[in-house]
Amino acid sequence: MGIREGLARTFGSLVSFLAILFLLLGFYLLGNALEHPVDAQAATVLAAAFGTTVAAILFYYLLKPRRSKHAHARIVRIRRAG
């Protein structure tokens, strides 16, 4: 392996911390809006939805399997042969 291992390996702990932070913040705001629906502001519900969505996107990019270099070389070999 070389110096460049990938962004998930380099910034994985930071991204996972931010994803958990956004997820907890979104759940907290959404729970507070569900406990007190009369006092809930639209901006609070939108912020909760935004926080959980950003957390889901961060978790997706963090946990998504990357295509290895061997798989890419195999695809190139198949295309050249065909």
C-alpha positions in Angstrom: 0.0 0.0 0.0 1.1 3.5 -0.7 0.8 6.8 1.1 -2.7 7.4 -0.2 -5.0 5.0 1.6 -8.2 6.8 1.0 -10.3 9.5 2.7 -12.3 7.0 4.8 -9.2 5.6 6.3 -7.6 9.0 6.9 -10.6 10.9 8.2 -12.8 8.0 9.4 -12.7 8.8 13.1 -13.5 12.5 12.5 -16.3 11.7 10.1 -17.8 9.1 12.4 -17.7 11.6 15.3 -19.4 14.2 13.2 -22.0 11.8 12.0 -22.8 10.6 15.5 -23.0 14.3 16.6 -25.4 15.2 13.8 -27.5 12.1 14.5 -27.8 12.8 18.2 -28.6 16.5 17.6 -31.2 15.6 15.0 -32.8 13.0 17.3 -32.7 15.4 20.3 -34.4 18.2 18.3 -37.0 15.8 16.8 -37.8 14.3 20.2 -38.2 17.7 21.7 -40.6 18.7 18.9 -42.6 15.5 19.4 -42.8 16.0 23.2 -44.0 19.6 22.8 -45.8 19.8 19.4 -47.6 23.0 20.2 -44.4 24.9 20.9 -42.4 23.3 18.0 -41.1 25.6 15.4 -40.8 24.7 11.8 -37.1 25.6 11.8 -36.5 23.1 14.6 -38.1 20.3 12.7 -36.2 21.3 9.5 -32.9 21.4 11.5 -33.6 17.9 12.9 -34.3 16.6 9.5 -31.2 18.2 8.1 -29.0 16.8 10.9 -30.3 13.2 10.5 -29.9 13.4 6.7 -26.3 14.7 6.9 -25.5 11.9 9.4 -27.0 9.3 7.1 -25.0 10.7 4.2 -21.8 10.7 6.2 -22.4 7.1 7.4 -23.1 6.0 3.8 -19.8 7.4 2.5 -17.9 6.1 5.5 -19.2 2.5 5.2 -19.6 2.2 1.5 -17.2 -0.5 0.1 -14.6 0.9 -2.3 -13.7 -0.9 -5.5 -10.2 -2.2 -5.1 -7.4 -1.6 -7.6 -7.5 -5.3 -8.6 -11.2 -5.1 -9.5 -10.5 -2.0 -11.7 -7.6 -3.8 -13.4 -9.8 -6.8 -14.0 -12.5 -4.6 -15.6 -9.9 -2.9 -17.9 -8.5 -6.4 -18.9 -12.0 -7.6 -19.8 -12.8 -4.5 -21.8 -9.5 -4.8 -23.8 -10.1 -8.5 -24.5 -13.7 -8.0 -25.7 
